[in-house]
Amino acid sequence: QATSGAVVVVVSPGVMNSGGGPDFLNAKIWIDDTLWAGDVEIHLRASSWFEHQHHLDFNYDAVILHVVWEDDQALCYPSGRAVPCLVLGNSLDPEHWERYQKKFITLPHWIPCEKMIASFPEFKWSHWKERLYLQRLEEKTLQIRKLLKTNYNNWEQTLFELLAKNFGLNRNGDVFLQWAQRLPFAVVQKNCANGDLLEALFMGMAGLLNGEIHHPYPQKLRKDFDYLKRKYGFTEVLGISVNFGRLRPPNFPTIRLSQLAQLYHQHPRPFSLLIKAEAPRDLNWIRTIGVSEYWKTHYTFEKESAPSPKRLSQSFFDLLMINTLIPLRFAYAQIQEGSFGEELFRWIRSLPAEKNRITQGFSDLGLPFQSALDSQSLLQLKKDYCDKKKCLHCAVGFHLFDN
């Protein structure tokens, strides 16, 4: 029964939403004599609606039921009509709630079920990991769709921006994405045949040619950049500031931008190559990408270093596949064909598992890591379920609680 006294009958809970927006989408619910179709949002307290600023987000306009533990604040639609609210605090069986609290919520562990997770059956893990990975891809697809819309459905430009973000890694990823979005992509495509012009464009738009420069090569880059600005009538980006601090020299912005320039110099249409690829090995040409001649003996302008081709490493290629190339193929298949094939799982299983603090944490609990499917799915599990204590939404938690 809703707080208004109306009788609530759930015909269909809808689909759990792992992305932004309400918790469940496309639910069907009888409220008294009216069958409603829309979304359901769940909170511990009703006031969280305002704390999370849902009242300012149009994605929540289609919510037909607000399910809460504690009704501490009334909600209304913009029209002034009250949002139907279902309170669970006084309805749940106390014994079940106590069991849930003791088993999952009150334990001061890295994840709530860490003492029991090893007992989750292997055959259930396989299915749950695939679902988790698909949830992760769906989240990335939402980001790709937004970029694609901004780029007027230009897949090559969208890939360029995603590659830029990946080449920036954690330290410069957001800055590189901002840089790529402000870069005139048409100018990039028109100058792929000339690696020096492309590098001048990349370095200049990143603000790396503004300082005092004495070496002939960076001086040439600055002249080339000025020439491109005059020819195509674009202006230099202001406010872009790349970071060199706390980075190993191979990850310096200068090196990553030179590698990106060489990639587009050698392969001007990488998206078409991605779509034609039948397996990750067909994209191994990415690992042959290095830097221009000047950067083989430099990490920064002016200061010389020992000679090195500075090619993209295997680990960098693997991350590129995991974070950009596979998600983009998935998004393309969804948008163009409405589905994806089994190849998606073949590709991700062919890549080694990532090594980071979170995967190490699960490894310490006895969970095996055989491929990137394992690491990606468990990163999703930790972020969307364990950290938020959504144990009853999790296949592991539901199994443990049910048993």
N, C-alpha and C positions, 0 to 999 in steps of 0.2 A: 504494500500500500504506500502510495506517495504521501509526502507531507501535507498535500492538499486534501487527502482523504480518497483520492482517485485510486481505483484498482489498476494495478500494473501487471500485465501478462506479457512475458517475453516470447514472441513467436520465433525470432531468430536473433542471436546476439550480434550478428554481423561478422566482420573479419577484423582480427586484431591488427592494428596499425603500428608497424615498427618504425615509421617515419614521423615527420612533423604532423601535428593536427590531433584530433580526438583519438582516444584509445581504441575505440571500435568504430568501424565504418559500415554503413549500409545495413544497420539493424532494422528489425521490424518489431514493433511493440504496440500492444493494445493498451491504451490509457482510457479507462472507462469504455465508452462505446466507439472510440475512434482508433483506427489502425494507423500508426505513424511509421514512416520510413525515414531514417536518417542516422545520425551518429550518436555515440554514447561516450561521455567523458567520466572518468573515475578519479576521485580525490580522497585523501584522508579527511580533510576538512573542506567544507563548501567555500570558505573564504580563499582557498588556494586558487580558485578561478581568477580572482583579481590579482593575487600575488604573482601568478604566472602570466598576467596580462592577456588572458584569453578574450576579455571583453573588447580588446583592441585588434583582435585577429579575426579576419573574415572567415578563416578556416573552421571556426567554431560556431558559425551562424546556423549550421544545420544540425546542431546538437538537439536531440529530442528528449534525452533523459540524462540527468546529472546524478551519478551514484556516489554517495559519500558515506564515510563512517560517522562523521559528526556534522550536523547541520547547524553551523554557527553564523551563517549569513544567507539571506535570501537573494536569489538571482532573478533578473528579468531580461527578456528580449528587448531590443531597441523599441519595439512597439509598446512596451510596458507590461506585456503579459508575462506571468511568472514562468520560469523554466521548471518543468516537472523535476522533482527531486525525490530520490529513493534513499532512505537512511538505513544502513545495515547495522549500526552500532548496537541496537537493542534486539536485533533479530538473529544474530549468529549464535549457534550453540556454544555456550561457555567452555565446554569440555574440548571441543574441536579447536577453539581459539587458543586455549591454554597449550594444547599440544603443538600447534603451529608456532606460538611464541617461543616455547622452550626449544623446539627443534631447529628453528631458522633465525628468528629475529633477534633474540637476546644474546646469542653467542658472539663473543668478541673475536671473530676469526676473519681471515682475509676474504673468504667467501662464506656465506652462512652454512653451507653443507659440506665444508671441507673434510669433516671427519667421516662422511658417508658417501662422498661422490664416487669413490672407487668401486662401490657396489652397484653402480648403475650398469645394467646389462649392455654388453658390447653391441648387440644387434639393434638396440634402441639408439645407441650413440650414433651409428651410421646415418640413420634417418634424421635424427635431431641436428646433426652437424650440417647436413645438406640444407635443411630448413633455415638454420642460422646463417649459413653462407648466402642463401638467396635473400634473406632479410637485409644482409649487409650490402648486397648488390643493388637491391631496391633503393636503399638510402643513397647510394652513389649515383644511381640512375636519375633520381630526383635532381641532384646537383647538375648532372649532365644535361638534362632536359632544360634547366634554367639557362645554362650557357648556350645551348643550341637555339633556344628562343631568342636570346640576345643577339646571336650571330646569324639570325635569319636562316636557320637550318643549314648552315655551312659546316659540314662535318670536319673538313680539313682545318678550318679555323678553330673549331672546338677542340680538336686533338692538339693543335699547337698550344692552346692555352693550358690544357691539362698537362702536356709535356713540360711546359715552362714551370708549372707548379711543382712537378716531380723533380725537375732538375734543381730547383731551389731547396729541396729537402725540407726538413723541419724548420731550420733556421731562417731560410729565405723563401719558403714556399709561397706564403701569402703575398710577399713583395713581388716575387716573380710572376705570380698570377695577375696582380695589378699592372705590372709592367707589360705583360703580354696583351692584356685587354686594352691598353692605351696605345699599343704599337699598331701602326697602319698595316694590317695583314696583307692588303693588296700590294704594298710596297715590298713586303717579304717575298711574296710569290713572283713578283716581276724581277727580282734580283738574285734568285737562287743560283743562277749560273755563275755568279761572281762571289766567291767565298769572302774576299776582302771587304766588298761592299756590304755584304750581309753582316759580317762581324762589326763593321763600323756602325751599322744601324743598331745592332743589339747593344753594343757597348755605349754608344752615344745616348740612346734612349734610357739606359740605366744610370746615366749621369757619371759614367766612369771616365769620360774624356774631358772633364771640366777643369781638372787640376793642372798644375805646372808639369809639362811633359817635355822631355829632352830627346828621347830615343826616336830615330827616324820612323819606325813602324807605327807607334801610337800617334805620332804627328800626322802620318799619312791617314790613319783612321779618322782623326778629327777633320782633316780636309775632306775626306770622302763623306763623312757624316754631314758636313756643311753643304756639300754638293747635293746630297740626297734631299735635304730639307728645302733647298732652293728648287730643285727639279720637281718635287712632288707637293710642295706647299704645305708640309706639316710642321708643327712646332715641337720643340723639345719638351719632354715630360718634366714637370716640376713636382717635387714632393716625394719622388722615389728615392729611397735610401737603402741600398743593399748592405748586408752585414758580413763582416769578415771575422768578427770576434768569436771565440770558442769553436772555431772550425779547423779541421785538418786542411792543409794546403790543397790536396786534391779536390776538396769541396768548395774552394774559394769561388765567389761569383764570377770572377774573370774566367776561370777554367770551365765552369759549367756553361757559361754563355758562349764560349768559343766552341765547346762540344755541340751545343744546340745549333749554332750556326753551321758547323760542319755537317750535322745530320741533314739539315735542309738544303745545304749545298749539294750533297751527294744524293739525297732522296727527296726531291721537292714535293712529292705527293705521298707521304707516309700512310695516310689513312687508307688509300686504295690498296697499298701493300698489306695493311693489317686485315682488311676484309677478304683479300684473296688467300691469306695464309691458312693452311690446313692444320698446322700444329705450331707450337711455340718455336720449334727448331727453324721454321721458315722465316722467323724474325731475328735469327742470330746475327744478321748483318748489323744490327744495332750495336753489337759488341765490338765491331771493327771501328766504330766512330772514335776519333781522337780529337786533337786540337790542331789549330793552324801552326805553321812553322815557328812563329815567334813564341808561342806558349809552350812549345816543347822544351824551352830553356828558361821559362819564366813562370812564376805563380802570380806575381803582381807586376804592374808597369815599372820599368827601370831596373828592378832588382833581378839579377840573373841567378839561375839555379842549375843543378846538374841535369843533363839531357834526359828526357822521358817522353814517350809518345802520349801518355796520359789518356789511354783508351778507357771506355766505359767498362767497369768491372762486371763480373758475373753476378755479384750480389746486387749491384745497381740495376742490371737487366732484370733480375728476378723481381725486384720491387716495382720496376716499371710495368712489368707484366701484371703483377698483383693489383697495383693501385690505379693503373690507367688503361692499359691495353685490353685486358679481359673485361673490365667493367664497360668500356666503350663498345666492345663487340656485343656484349649482353644488351646494352641500351639500343644499339642499332638493330639487333634481331627483334627486340620487343617492339620498337617503333615501326620498323619496315615490314616485319613478318608477323608480328603479334605473338611470337613464341620464341623459344630457344631450344637448341638440340642438346643431346647428351655430351656433345663436344665441350660444352662449358665445364663440366666436371672433369673431363679428361684433361683439359688444359690446366686447371688449377691443381689437379692431383699430380701433374708432371713436374711441378715446381717444388723446391724444398721448403720446409716449414720455416717461418721467420723465427728469429731469436731475439727476444726482448724480455723486459721485466715480467710482463703478464704471462707470456708463454712459459717462462721459467717457473712462475708460481704454480701453474697447472701441472707442469712436469714434476715438480716437487711433490705433488699430491698423487703421483702415479699414473697420470694420463699420458699415453704415447703420442708422439708427433711424427707422423710419417710424411706429411706433405703440407703444402700451403693451405689446403682445404681445412686441415686440423687447426692450424694457427689462426686463420681468418675467422673460422666459426667460433673459436673460443675467445677471441678478442671481442666478438659481437656478444657472446654470452656474458662476459664480464661487464661490458659497458651497459648493455640494455636490460640485464636481468639481475646479476649478482650485486652490482653496485646500487641498484634501485630496489633490491630485495623483492623483486617480482617472482618469488619462488613458485607460487601457484600458477603462474603463466609459463613456467619453465618445465620442460619434459622431465628433467632430472628431479626438480623439487616436487612435482606432482607425483612422480613414481615413489619417491622416498616418503612423502606424506601419506600416500595411499597404502603403503606397506607398513 
